[in-house]
Amino acid sequence: MSTPTNLRIPGPTPCPPDVLQAAAGEMINHRGPEFAELLDRLTVGIQPFFGTDQEVLIISASGTGAMEAAIVNTLSPHDKVLCITVGSFGDRFGTIAERYGADVTRSDIEWGDAATPELVAELIQQDDYDALLITHNETSTGVTNPIGEIARAVRAVADPLIIVDAVSSLGSIEMRMDDWGLDAVVTASQKGWLSPPGIAMAALSERGWAAAETSTMPSFYFDLSTHKDYADRGQPPWTPALPTLYAMDAAIPLLAAEGPEAIFARHHRFASWTRAAAKSLGLELLAEDRYASDTVTAVQVPDGITGPTVSRRLREEHNVVIAGGQGKLAPSIWRIGHLGYLDESEFTACFAALQQALVAEGFSPAEGAVIPGIDD
């Protein structure tokens, strides 16, 4: 039997064995009472992690599908939209809105930096914007935007819809949708939810639902009003990704038993360890510590080293898989995911392998480098 891959990318993430086994369950009638019970368990279990009293809708789609749903249900063509982009997925958010006819203005923030509340408040006052698009956790750069503080600063000077991509944060990093005054929040199963890909989740505030009533962007598959109408009768509007729903049904009790605060603390501990381990080897990080993500760390490729070559050594010689950069950062960073189902031995093995691969490529780790223990 081959050794399982040490998968250290920011999604899809490893899943607990019981969750994977649950995904192999028999098919059921998605118009029957069994599915209604499943849907109720899932929505009740997911809701606390969103930090909302609003209904959370379940969509068979990727995270990008959830992002599209948030846009097409709340905006209309020619709406003025400020898109705060600090990386590849922020750019994608803006592109989706543009494709549907919104008038999008993008921020000019260096990749690796975060959006500050002061900057966003300044930008939102430069036009009569209908909506603010922002990524909570930017997977391409390992940066977490301080969404709660940003929303508070924005509300003090303007009143746009605040639409949040929380695909790689929700379930791993604190989200308080109602308290922070967010109008649309979306996530997906393959990140912090201990589950395979295939399910997206979305919630709208009362303002978000009011915007949905007047939105004129075209939608069919991602029409959240249709999803809500069907959910109220315990059904999906379209054939659902049952295996992933079964997996989530097994995963959510594990998350509930651990509890949100303990989950957030665990992710912070693994993130801090990952950053310390990288620094101990003499590697530099892309993001400042104060904005560094608790779900993914971006490590800069040292001068004289070819990033993809090291990644290939890790995969072929050590059975360790890390992610490269995206977009303009493709050749210059590695990304190491630390979200969802986390195993300490796999992380220490990942960095031991990284050290060996770097040495094989001619890099000299910091003198006396010691990879710390995760509880150090």
Secondary structure, 3 states (H helix, E strand, C coil): CCCCCEEECCCCCCCCHHHHHHCCCCCCCCCCHHHHHHHHHHHHHHHHHHCCCCCCEEEECCHHHHHHHHHHCCCCCCCEEEEECCCHHHHHHHHHHHHCCCEEEECCCCCCCCCCHHHHHHHHCCCCCCEEEEECEECCCCEECCHHHHHHHHHCCCCCEEEEECCCCECCECCCHHHHCCCEEEEECCCCCCCCCCEEEEEECHHHHHHHHHCCCCCCCCCHHHHHHHHCCCCCCCCCCHHHHHHHHHHHHHHHHHCHHHHHHHHHHHHHHHHHHHHHCCCCECCCHHHECCCEEEEECCCCCCHHHHHHHHHHHHCEEEEECCHHHCCCEEEEECCCCCCHHHHHHHHHHHHHHHHHCCCCCCCCCCCCCCCC
